[in-house]
């Protein structure tokens, strides 16, 4: 079969492509910059250049394929995050309609069932509300919780100063989820016989930043590793300074952290076998963070 994968060079898209190629399928890898696709092309993927808000190009990308993976990626430079998400949503939904594709896996977000969140999570809510209006399309909508890979943003401070930080409360349980598990679920939706619908992905366990720090301290041989609960203002300044983000993007991200801390950003359903994923935080630390060992 042949599949179109948006966000081909991202953490999730690249893992989806790798798995599909290993299974013997053909892949049309979509990126806004053709040069970034060279590694995937070398593995056998077909390159396709398009912005993810270009209806015409995406219609071509979705045509004559067995399925597709779509997402609304973060845009750090966006002067208006919500409007960027609406524009991207309209383009992708229009392309799905125009192309006649009948199986689509969509990356959404935890909390996308909540309409009144003051962050980009409400943008995912709006996107889902429009997606479900599509007729004759099997939609597999995935809502993962907090990515384990977010810890990689603190790799430098872990390595050089023995701490990592975020504004999330140290004792707040999080359903940390490994991106490889998200990719695996999406591959199953594209090539398997799973029923369409919304699926939350809540990680292997609920774990706080304090508990995650204890595991990392053990695995990385860093007994003095600490977690620092940063202020919203300090976090905002760091995102703008070190990641070059727009004011609106940064405010939006801070609102997401606030929603976690205030108990607003929560799953729609309790943990179950269906929404529990395979990778524990300890396994993630052992396999992904091992280069940070002392």
C-alpha positions in Angstrom: 0.0 0.0 0.0 1.0 3.6 -0.2 0.6 6.2 2.5 1.0 10.0 2.7 2.7 11.2 5.9 2.6 14.9 6.9 5.3 16.3 9.2 7.6 13.7 7.8 10.7 15.0 9.5 9.1 15.4 12.9 9.5 13.1 16.0 6.3 11.2 15.2 6.2 11.4 11.4 9.7 10.1 10.9 9.0 7.1 13.1 5.8 6.3 11.2 7.6 6.4 7.9 10.4 4.2 9.2 7.9 1.6 10.4 5.9 1.7 7.2 8.9 1.2 5.0 10.1 -1.7 7.2 6.7 -3.3 6.6 7.2 -3.0 2.9 4.8 -0.2 2.1 5.4 2.9 0.0 5.5 6.3 1.6 4.9 9.8 0.3 6.8 12.0 2.8 5.6 15.5 3.0 7.6 18.5 4.2 7.7 22.2 3.4 11.4 21.9 2.6 12.5 19.3 0.1 16.1 19.3 1.4 15.0 18.0 4.8 13.7 14.8 3.2 17.0 13.5 1.9 17.5 11.0 4.7 14.0 9.6 4.3 14.4 9.5 0.5 17.6 7.4 1.0 15.5 4.9 2.9 13.0 4.6 0.1 10.4 7.3 0.7 8.9 9.5 -2.1 9.6 13.2 -1.4 6.7 15.7 -1.6 7.1 19.3 -0.9 4.2 21.2 0.5 3.2 23.5 3.3 0.7 21.9 5.6 -1.8 24.8 5.0 -1.8 24.5 1.1 -5.1 22.9 0.1 -4.1 22.3 -3.6 -0.8 20.7 -2.9 -2.2 18.6 -0.1 -5.0 17.4 -2.4 -2.3 16.1 -4.7 -0.5 14.5 -1.8 -3.6 12.7 -0.6 -4.7 11.5 -4.1 -4.3 7.9 -5.1 -3.1 6.6 -1.7 -4.5 4.1 0.8 -4.3 6.4 3.8 -2.6 9.4 5.4 -1.3 10.8 8.6 -2.1 14.5 9.3 -1.3 16.9 12.1 -1.3 20.6 12.8 2.3 21.3 13.8 3.4 24.0 16.2 4.6 27.2 14.6 6.8 29.1 17.0 6.8 32.2 14.8 3.0 32.4 14.4 1.7 35.8 15.4 -1.7 34.3 16.1 -1.5 30.6 17.0 -5.3 30.0 16.9 -5.7 31.5 13.5 -2.7 29.5 12.1 -4.4 26.4 13.4 -7.8 27.3 11.8 -6.1 28.0 8.5 -4.2 24.7 8.6 -7.3 22.8 9.6 -9.3 24.2 6.8 -6.6 23.3 4.2 -6.2 19.8 5.4 -9.9 19.1 5.7 -10.4 20.6 2.2 -7.7 18.3 0.8 -9.2 15.2 2.4 -12.6 16.1 0.8 -11.1 16.9 -2.6 -8.8 13.9 -2.8 -11.4 11.2 -1.9 -9.1 9.5 0.5 -10.9 7.2 2.9 -8.6 6.5 5.8 -6.9 9.2 7.8 -5.0 9.1 11.1 -4.9 12.5 12.9 -2.7 13.7 15.7 -4.8 15.7 18.1 -4.1 16.3 21.8 -5.1 15.4 25.2 -7.9 17.6 26.3 -9.3 18.1 22.8 -12.7 17.3 24.2 -12.6 20.6 26.2 -13.9 23.7 24.3 -12.9 26.5 26.6 -9.1 26.0 27.1 -7.1 29.2 26.6 -4.3 27.4 24.8 -3.8 25.7 21.4 -5.7 22.7 22.9 -8.9 24.5 21.9 -7.6 24.7 18.4 -7.5 20.9 18.4 -11.0 20.9 19.7 -12.1 23.0 16.8 -10.2 20.8 14.4 -11.9 17.7 15.7 -15.3 19.3 15.5 -14.8 20.0 11.8 -13.2 16.6 11.0 -16.2 14.6 12.3 -18.4 16.3 9.7 -16.5 14.5 6.9 -18.5 11.8 5.2 -17.2 8.4 4.0 -13.8 8.8 5.7 -12.5 6.5 8.4 -11.0 8.9 10.9 -8.6 7.7 13.5 -8.0 10.6 15.9 -5.3 10.2 18.5 -5.0 12.3 21.7 -1.7 11.7 23.4 -0.8 13.2 26.7 2.5 15.0 27.6 5.4 13.8 25.5 8.3 12.1 27.3 10.5 13.8 24.7 9.7 17.2 26.1 12.4 16.5 28.7 14.9 16.7 25.9 14.5 20.5 26.0 16.4 20.4 29.3 19.2 18.2 28.0 21.8 21.0 28.3 20.9 21.8 31.9 20.8 18.1 32.8 24.2 17.6 31.4 25.9 20.7 32.6 24.0 21.8 35.7 22.3 18.6 37.0 18.8 19.9 36.9 15.8 20.1 34.5 12.8 22.3 34.8 9.3 23.3 33.6 6.4 25.2 35.1 4.5 22.0 35.9 4.0 21.3 39.6 6.6 18.8 40.8 4.0 16.5 42.4 1.4 16.6 39.6 0.8 13.2 38.0 1.3 13.3 34.3 0.4 10.6 31.7 3.8 10.9 30.0 3.8 9.2 26.6 6.7 8.1 24.4 6.5 9.3 20.8 7.4 5.8 19.5 4.2 4.5 21.1 2.2 7.2 19.4 3.8 6.4 16.1 3.1 2.6 16.6 -0.6 3.3 17.3 -0.9 5.4 14.2 0.8 2.7 12.0 -1.7 0.2 13.4 -4.5 2.5 12.4 -3.2 2.9 8.9 -2.3 -0.7 8.0 -4.4 -2.7 10.4 -8.1 -3.4 11.1 -8.6 -1.1 14.1 -12.0 0.6 14.2 -12.0 4.4 13.5 -12.7 6.9 16.3 -11.0 8.9 19.0 -8.3 7.2 21.0 -6.5 8.7 24.0 -2.9 7.6 24.6 -2.1 7.9 28.3 1.4 6.5 28.5 2.5 3.4 30.5 1.8 5.1 33.9 0.9 8.3 35.6 4.2 9.8 36.9 5.1 13.2 38.4 8.1 15.3 37.4 9.6 14.5 40.9 9.2 10.8 40.3 10.6 11.1 36.8 13.6 12.9 38.3 14.3 10.0 40.7 14.2 7.5 37.9 16.5 9.6 35.7 18.9 10.1 38.7 19.2 6.4 39.0 19.4 5.5 35.3 21.8 8.3 34.4 24.0 7.9 37.4 23.2 11.4 38.5 22.3 11.1 42.2 22.1 14.8 42.7 19.8 15.5 39.7 17.0 17.9 40.6 13.7 19.1 39.2 13.2 22.9 39.3 9.6 24.2 39.1 10.2 27.3 37.1 7.9 30.3 37.2 5.6 31.2 34.3 7.5 34.4 33.7 10.9 32.7 33.7 9.6 30.1 31.3 8.1 32.6 29.0 11.4 34.6 28.8 13.4 31.4 28.2 11.1 30.3 25.3 11.3 33.7 23.6 15.1 34.0 24.2 16.3 30.5 23.4 13.7 29.2 21.0 12.9 32.5 19.2 9.1 32.1 19.7 6.6 34.8 19.1 4.8 36.4 22.0 1.5 34.8 21.1 3.0 31.4 20.8 4.7 31.7 24.2 1.6 33.0 25.9 -0.3 30.1 24.4 2.2 27.5 25.7 2.1 29.1 29.2 -1.7 28.8 29.2 -1.2 25.1 28.5 1.0 24.7 31.5 -1.5 26.6 33.6 -4.2 24.2 32.4 -2.2 21.2 33.5 -1.5 22.8 36.9 -5.1 23.9 37.5 -6.5 20.4 36.6 -8.2 21.6 33.5 -6.1 19.7 30.9 -7.2 16.1 31.7 -8.2 13.0 29.7 -11.8 12.5 28.7 -11.7 8.9 30.0 -9.9 7.1 32.9 -6.9 4.9 32.3 -7.6 1.5 30.8 -5.9 -1.3 28.9 -7.0 0.4 25.6 -5.3 3.8 26.3 -2.2 2.6 28.2 0.9 2.4 26.0 3.9 0.2 26.2 6.9 2.3 27.1 7.6 3.1 30.8 9.5 6.2 31.8 12.4 4.1 33.0 12.7 2.4 29.6 12.5 5.8 28.0 15.3 7.1 30.2 17.4 4.0 29.5 17.1 4.2 25.7 16.6 7.8 24.9 18.5 9.7 27.6 21.5 7.4 28.0 23.8 9.9 26.3 23.3 12.1 29.4 24.9 9.6 31.7 27.8 10.8 33.9 
